Amino acid sequence: KGIRQLKLQHVGDDLEIISFMLNKVITNKSIDEPLNSTSQELVYVTNGWDVSENGHYATNTSTTNRELIYLSNHHVTDLTIEVDIKIDEPKSSLTSSLGAGIVVHAQNFANNFRSESAHDDNDSIEGYYIKIQRNRITLRKQCYKGYSKDLTSTRITLEYNVSYTYKVEVKNNTITVYRNDEEVFSYTDDIAYVSGKTGFYTTGFNATYSNVKYIID
C-alpha cells in the first residue's frame, strides 16, 4: 500500500536500457502435498505430465523433449523447496546430456511445440536449473542459447528408479542444494536473477516428483 518510487541514476557514458520489468512477488506462503493429484496452484507449461498415486510423472518422448510445471504463477525471492525425485532408467544409452530437476527464479520459457522458433532447446528459459544427471548435479544459469552456463557442479552416484529427496534453499543471491539431507553445494551469484517462479523441469529424462514441501519466506 502507498506510493513506491524507483530512481535510476547513471553518470558517465551513454546508457541504453533494453528491457525493464517489475514483477510482484509474494511472501509467507507454504505448500505441503504428495503431488498425487491436480491442484489449482499448479501451472502446467507443457502437457507431458501424468498424475497418479505416486506423484507427478514427466514423460519425455525424446532426448530433446522438455517438460515444465510451476508450483504457482507467483514470482518469489527467498524460498525453500523439498521434493522426492525418481528418475527412470533411460531406454537410450546416450544419456550424457539428459537431466531432470528443479528450477528457481524461472521465467520466459520458450517452447518450440507452441511457437514458430525452430531454435528453442533445453536452455530456452531464464532462471536457475538444478540439473540432476547420472553422475553429477549442476547449478545451471539459464539464459537461452549462447548465454546459458554452468555455475557449479558436484559429482554424485545416482541409481535409476530410486527416489532421492532434494532440497533447494534460496536466500538473497545464494543457492544451496541438498540431497538426502547432505549438502551438495552452495553458490552465490553476484549477478543474480532476483525473483521468478519455482517448478520442476526435465530435459530428456522421465521422472516422478512427489511429496513436495515449498516454503516462501
C-alpha positions as CSV (number, residue, x, y, z in Angstrom):
1,K,0.0,0.0,0.0
2,G,1.1,3.6,-0.6
3,I,3.4,5.2,-3.1
4,R,6.5,3.3,-4.3
5,Q,9.3,5.3,-6.0
6,L,12.2,3.9,-8.1
7,K,15.1,6.1,-9.1
8,L,17.7,5.1,-11.7
9,Q,20.7,7.4,-11.9
10,H,23.6,6.9,-14.4
11,V,26.7,9.0,-14.6
12,G,29.2,8.6,-17.4
13,D,29.0,7.2,-20.9
14,D,25.7,6.7,-22.8
15,L,23.5,4.0,-21.4
16,E,20.8,2.1,-23.4
17,I,18.2,0.2,-21.4
18,I,17.0,-2.7,-23.5
19,S,14.4,-4.1,-21.1
20,F,12.9,-3.1,-17.7
21,M,10.3,-5.1,-15.9
22,L,8.8,-5.0,-12.4
23,N,7.3,-8.2,-11.0
24,K,5.0,-8.5,-8.0
25,V,6.4,-11.1,-5.5
26,I,4.7,-12.9,-2.7
27,T,5.9,-13.9,0.7
28,N,4.8,-16.1,3.7
29,K,3.2,-18.9,1.8
30,S,3.7,-22.7,2.0
31,I,2.7,-25.9,0.1
32,D,2.9,-29.4,1.6
33,E,1.3,-32.1,-0.5
34,P,2.1,-35.5,-2.1
35,L,1.6,-34.3,-5.7
36,N,-0.6,-37.2,-6.4
37,S,-3.5,-35.1,-7.7
38,T,-4.0,-31.9,-9.7
39,S,-4.2,-28.5,-8.0
40,Q,-5.4,-25.1,-8.9
41,E,-2.0,-23.8,-7.8
42,L,0.0,-25.9,-10.3
43,V,0.7,-24.4,-13.7
44,Y,1.3,-26.9,-16.5
45,V,3.5,-25.2,-19.0
46,T,3.9,-28.4,-21.1
47,N,1.4,-31.2,-21.5
48,G,3.7,-34.3,-20.9
49,W,2.6,-34.8,-17.3
50,D,0.7,-37.7,-15.9
51,V,-0.8,-37.8,-12.4
52,S,-1.1,-41.0,-10.3
53,E,-0.9,-42.1,-6.7
54,N,2.9,-42.0,-7.0
55,G,3.0,-38.3,-7.9
56,H,3.5,-36.2,-11.0
57,Y,5.3,-38.1,-13.8
58,A,7.1,-36.3,-16.6
59,T,7.2,-38.2,-19.9
60,N,9.8,-37.2,-22.4
61,T,9.2,-38.7,-25.8
62,S,12.7,-38.0,-27.0
63,T,16.1,-36.9,-25.5
64,T,15.5,-33.4,-26.7
65,N,12.0,-33.1,-25.2
66,R,11.4,-30.8,-22.3
67,E,8.7,-30.8,-19.6
68,L,8.0,-28.0,-17.2
69,I,5.5,-27.4,-14.4
70,Y,5.4,-24.4,-12.0
71,L,4.1,-24.8,-8.4
72,S,2.3,-21.5,-8.8
73,N,2.2,-18.5,-11.1
74,H,3.7,-16.2,-8.4
75,H,7.2,-14.7,-8.5
76,V,9.1,-15.3,-5.3
77,T,12.5,-14.3,-3.9
78,D,13.7,-16.3,-0.9
79,L,12.4,-19.9,-0.7
80,T,12.9,-23.4,0.3
81,I,11.7,-26.4,-1.8
82,E,12.0,-30.1,-0.9
83,V,10.8,-32.9,-3.2
84,D,11.3,-36.6,-3.9
85,I,12.5,-37.2,-7.4
86,K,12.8,-40.7,-9.0
87,I,14.4,-40.8,-12.5
88,D,13.6,-43.8,-14.8
89,E,16.3,-45.8,-16.4
90,P,16.5,-44.4,-20.0
91,K,15.9,-46.6,-23.0
92,S,18.8,-44.9,-24.9
93,S,22.4,-45.3,-24.0
94,L,23.1,-41.6,-25.0
95,T,22.5,-40.1,-21.6
96,S,25.3,-37.6,-21.2
97,S,23.1,-34.6,-21.8
98,L,19.9,-35.8,-20.2
99,G,18.7,-34.2,-17.0
100,A,15.8,-33.6,-14.6
101,G,15.5,-31.4,-11.6
102,I,14.2,-28.1,-10.2
103,V,14.0,-24.6,-11.5
104,V,14.0,-21.5,-9.3
105,H,13.6,-17.8,-10.1
106,A,12.5,-19.0,-13.6
107,Q,10.6,-17.1,-16.3
108,N,10.3,-16.6,-20.0
109,F,10.1,-20.2,-21.0
110,A,10.2,-20.7,-24.8
111,N,8.5,-23.9,-26.0
112,N,9.1,-24.9,-29.7
113,F,5.9,-27.0,-29.6
114,R,3.9,-23.9,-29.3
115,S,6.0,-21.3,-31.1
116,E,7.4,-20.8,-34.6
117,S,11.0,-20.9,-33.5
118,A,13.0,-24.0,-34.5
119,H,15.9,-22.9,-32.4
120,D,14.4,-23.4,-28.9
121,D,16.3,-26.0,-26.9
122,N,16.9,-27.0,-23.2
123,D,18.4,-23.6,-22.5
124,S,15.4,-21.7,-23.8
125,I,14.3,-20.4,-20.3
126,E,15.6,-17.8,-17.9
127,G,16.4,-18.8,-14.3
128,Y,18.4,-21.4,-12.4
129,Y,18.2,-25.1,-13.2
130,I,19.3,-27.6,-10.6
131,K,20.1,-30.3,-13.1
132,I,20.3,-33.9,-11.9
133,Q,22.2,-36.3,-14.1
134,R,23.5,-39.9,-13.7
135,N,26.9,-38.8,-12.2
136,R,26.5,-35.2,-11.2
137,I,24.3,-32.3,-10.0
138,T,24.8,-29.0,-11.7
139,L,23.6,-25.5,-11.0
140,R,23.0,-24.0,-14.4
141,K,22.1,-20.4,-15.1
142,Q,19.7,-20.5,-18.0
143,C,19.6,-17.6,-20.5
144,Y,18.9,-19.1,-23.9
145,K,21.3,-20.4,-26.5
146,G,24.7,-18.9,-26.3
147,Y,24.3,-17.3,-22.8
148,S,23.4,-20.2,-20.5
149,K,26.3,-21.6,-18.4
150,D,27.1,-24.0,-15.6
151,L,27.9,-22.1,-12.3
152,T,29.0,-25.1,-10.2
153,S,28.6,-28.9,-10.1
154,T,29.3,-31.9,-7.9
155,R,29.8,-35.5,-8.8
156,I,27.3,-37.9,-7.4
157,T,26.2,-41.5,-7.8
158,L,22.6,-41.9,-8.9
159,E,20.6,-45.1,-9.2
160,Y,17.8,-45.1,-11.7
161,N,14.3,-46.0,-10.4
162,V,15.3,-45.0,-6.9
163,S,13.8,-42.0,-5.1
164,Y,16.0,-39.3,-3.6
165,T,15.0,-36.3,-1.5
166,Y,16.3,-33.0,-2.9
167,K,16.1,-29.6,-1.1
168,V,16.9,-26.2,-2.6
169,E,17.3,-23.1,-0.4
170,V,17.4,-19.6,-2.0
171,K,18.4,-16.8,0.3
172,N,19.2,-13.4,-1.4
173,N,21.6,-14.4,-4.2
174,T,22.9,-17.7,-2.6
175,I,21.5,-21.1,-3.7
176,T,22.2,-24.2,-1.6
177,V,21.3,-27.7,-2.7
178,Y,20.9,-30.8,-0.6
179,R,20.3,-34.5,-1.4
180,N,19.0,-36.8,1.4
181,D,19.9,-34.1,3.9
182,E,23.6,-33.8,2.8
183,E,24.7,-30.6,1.3
184,V,25.8,-30.9,-2.3
185,F,26.9,-27.3,-3.0
186,S,26.3,-23.7,-2.2
187,Y,26.8,-20.9,-4.7
188,T,26.5,-17.1,-4.6
189,D,25.8,-15.4,-7.9
190,D,27.0,-11.8,-7.9
191,I,24.8,-11.0,-11.0
192,A,21.7,-12.8,-9.9
193,Y,18.1,-13.4,-11.1
194,V,16.4,-11.9,-8.0
195,S,12.9,-13.4,-8.5
196,G,10.9,-15.8,-10.6
197,K,8.8,-18.9,-10.5
198,T,9.6,-22.3,-8.9
199,G,9.0,-25.6,-10.6
200,F,10.1,-28.9,-12.0
201,Y,12.0,-29.2,-15.3
202,T,13.0,-32.3,-17.2
203,T,15.4,-32.3,-20.2
204,G,15.3,-35.7,-21.6
205,F,14.8,-37.9,-18.5
206,N,11.4,-39.4,-17.5
207,A,11.0,-38.6,-13.8
208,T,8.5,-38.8,-10.9
209,Y,8.1,-35.9,-8.5
210,S,6.3,-36.4,-5.2
211,N,6.0,-35.2,-1.6
212,V,6.7,-31.5,-2.1
213,K,7.3,-29.1,0.7
214,Y,7.5,-25.5,-0.5
215,I,8.1,-22.5,1.8
216,I,8.2,-18.9,0.5
217,D,9.9,-16.7,3.1
